[in-house]
Amino acid sequence: MKPGERVRAVLNHQPADRIPRFEVWIDGMFKELGVSDPIAAYAELGQDAILMPSQTPAQSNAWKTGVDEWGRIWQDGYYRSGALDTLADLARFSPRLNYADEFFFPEKIDRVRSAYPDHCLFFGTHIGPFMNSYMAMGLDRMSVRMVDDPAFIHALMQARTDWCLAVFRRSVEFGAEMIVMGDDSAHHGGPMISPRMWREFVLPYHSRIVRELPVPVVWHSDGNITRLLPMAVEAGFVGVHGLEPWSVSLKAVKEMYGSQLVLMGNVDVRLLCASDLEAVLGDMQRSVQEGSGGGYMFSSCNSIFPGMNPEAVQMYFKRQSDLLAG
């Protein structure tokens, strides 16, 4: 099978010649991995899908210092808090929807599509409505307002959903065949808000995103999202990505939701930061064993990022072809 055919088969819970290799974010290690550039890295490292090129506009304060266009406060590249508190703030910190155009490189996207026509082209970024809302307000303030002023929270979630859809629709117009929506919603102990509040404040907006997009949507979240997975199914997500092994049991999730959700991830990124190569290989084997049987794509539980052990990451990509052979 061609790479894109393999991905599409698994997304539809149909047989494939092998488990797809689907690293969502390769954010660093390019020199150490011997790849030519961040986009070509996907194909050169044997992945079946390629992330669509995108950018943060130069005029944005995101990942810099100051308040960005969504009300998120940054200091030296790190998120600090949120500035949004009133309806006036919401109007001020809701960019025009056509601002989405400035996040894409049409020429680069065309080159990727021409160079890798057999791969699945996907788009993925952390602009999910829940995450974008609590970063704009600060989670503490938003949690209080969920109780004291739920109408305001719905107005905020609606605005952030409008923005999310504007960007995702633009990516589909450029050829994205699927979306990975980053909407971090949990920590190691469980969801940031209760499932009851999730049903009220998040599920309607996740459902709208899935309903209004013409391509499959995968939800990415860190942390233990087990209690939210029934509503991931209800929202219509084709799958979930991340599945941190210290928070989520791939085996248990596979048994409960494997027929309803495509599972992506679970290889422990902490091991890729360390020096025990046998532990890395063992965790890769465990993930393949627990995820096999259809409806699984092989990936780290988060991303490939600067600071990982180059030797471990090199082995991680090199041994995938052997572990995932049909």
Sequence and secondary structure as in RCSB ss.txt:
>XXXX:A:sequence
MKPGERVRAVLNHQPADRIPRFEVWIDGMFKELGVSDPIAAYAELGQDAILMPSQTPAQSNAWKTGVDEWGRIWQ
DGYYRSGALDTLADLARFSPRLNYADEFFFPEKIDRVRSAYPDHCLFFGTHIGPFMNSYMAMGLDRMSVRMVDDP
AFIHALMQARTDWCLAVFRRSVEFGAEMIVMGDDSAHHGGPMISPRMWREFVLPYHSRIVRELPVPVVWHSDGNI
TRLLPMAVEAGFVGVHGLEPWSVSLKAVKEMYGSQLVLMGNVDVRLLCASDLEAVLGDMQRSVQEGSGGGYMFSS
CNSIFPGMNPEAVQMYFKRQSDLLAG
>XXXX:A:secstr
  HHHHHHHHHTT   SS  B  S B S HHHHT SSTTHHHHHTT SEEE  B   TT  TTSSEE TTSEEEE
TTEEEEE   SHHHHHHT   GGGGGGGB HHHHHHHHHH TTSEEEEEES  HHHHHHHHH HHHHHHHHHH H
HHHHHHHHHHHHHHHHHHHHHHHTT SEEEEE   EETTEESS HHHHHHHTHHHHHHHHHH SS EEEEE S  
GGGHHHHHHHT SEEEE  TTT  HHHHHHHHTTTSEEEE B HHHHTSS HHHHHHHHHHHHHHH SSSEEB B
SS B TTS HHHHHHHHHTHHHHT  
